[in-house]
Amino acid sequence: MARLPRGRVVWPILYEVGVRSVPVVCITGLFIGMVLAVQSYDTLSQLHFQIHIGSVINGTLVKELGPVLAAVMLAGRVGSSIAAEIGTMKVSEQIDALQALGADPVAYLVVPRFLACFLMIPALTMVAEGVGIFGGWFVSTQIYGVSSHHFWSYSDRFVSAFDVVTGVLKSMSFGAAIAVIACHRGFRCGSGAEGVGRAATEAFVASFIAILALDFILALLTIQLMKLLLMMGVQVT
Amino acid sequence: MLGFRLTQRRIAADSIPSTQKHADFASAEAPQSLGLVTKKMSVDWRESHPVAIELRHAFRSFGDHAVLRDVSLEVRRGETLVLIGESGCGKSVTTKLLAGLLEPTFGEVRWDGRPVRGRPQNEKRRDRLRLGYLFQGAALFDSMNVFENIAFGLRENTTLTELQIQQIVHERLREVGLADNVIGKRPSDLSGGMKKRVGLARALAMSPDIVFYDEPTTGLDPIMSGVINDLIVQTQARRHVTSVVVTHDMNTVRRVADRVIMLFPLTGLADDESQIVFEGSRHDVFETDNPRVSQFVRG
């Protein structure tokens, strides 16, 4: 059995994947939240439903946009980087060197990156959702004059703990897909700088498609699961 | 156990036996016909140098591109075998097959007489630690400094303390002629020659029995090439290791080789021709009338 990676290998990767992704996730989350507020208010105000804007923003962010947004950012920032790093190591024989020095390249390179993506993405998703909700609240209440009380009370009514939990689980599946795809592309990297560049691009494109496909499948599954739980009398809202 | 073994091992700083060994090789010629192979070593020499690693009828392709076809060769304990041949003839692939870093498409690799294929991963990993490998571009880990590069194998595979690892790293650096002040530098801060030396120090860190050198002097100036060649000879003398050297550099052949094998690219061979076009001592390689060999040797 291959030896599992040690802490001194895993911690820097957790830091790189998790902590260093926070700024980009915050910035994109903030703007997405604010744009959602602008677009939703325009439509809701024509129907005189503008006080419901909190439910639209928060529901959309928690159920869909938060996990997808964090995953897309992770795929762009971390997935491409993983593919390029492993690809460069392959091209420059560093992976052969790992083997020659008695390390298992999968245990040493793939496992820590998989763990980092799998474990860090729920936190990044929560951050994206939190900052996005703040952006939406700020625009709704400070620019459009929706009362803060209405914003939060309608949010509470339409966003459940079930949504938060399924959003987090969804994000973990995205993180796993990103890590597997990026490592795979890195190990299958062609020769030279061109090969490394192509591996990085392919890692992002394949991860992005995988995220959207997984999102669709998981959306169907979570709705079926919610119906099943309701039929069983479990309170999920 | 390995940690214990490592701490117990001492570098044998005895005299260099290579000149005497070269003389033995030169006088131990027993001409045989084996396709285009010109000369082979005597029965006495073979008996005193058991086979350490062996390639048997190895074929290797990458996709549709065949690189090796039915190549069989032996590396004998204590010798320095030099593989020569033009670019793309499969020298590096051959050494990676011998070192277990690649698997042959067909055929087999044997370490100490036992096939590598089919061995449990743990056993293969443990046995691979007996092999040191200096890669063509040194293949130092970019994300680590010199100390971490040299210490990598020790940290991954032994239970040595950090203090013991530090001692070994400093010892290996001295062995390859580098000062202690390079220890914190990143590979990107090192010259080509320094990278090769650090690569050699890393390859020697686990006190291997067999050392592979893939193009050790490529990209270096003649003076640094001489230094690296001297290091190969010194390593052989101090540690009595078995060495496999891949090179285009005939100065390296002159300086380090006990035995020379020349491979030829498949594109230039008929279907029934052996890919090994020469096997013999380092003296033979400069005197052979085989046109393929003499053209390569004389340039």
Interface residues (C-beta under 8 A of the other chain):
Chain A: M1 A2 R3 T88 M89 S92 E93 Q94 D96 A97 Q99 A100 L101 G102 A103 D104
Chain B: K96 A99 L101 Q121 N122 R125 R126 R128 L129 L131 G132 Y133 F135 Q136 G137 A139 L140 F141 D142 F152 G153 E156 N157 R202 A203 M206
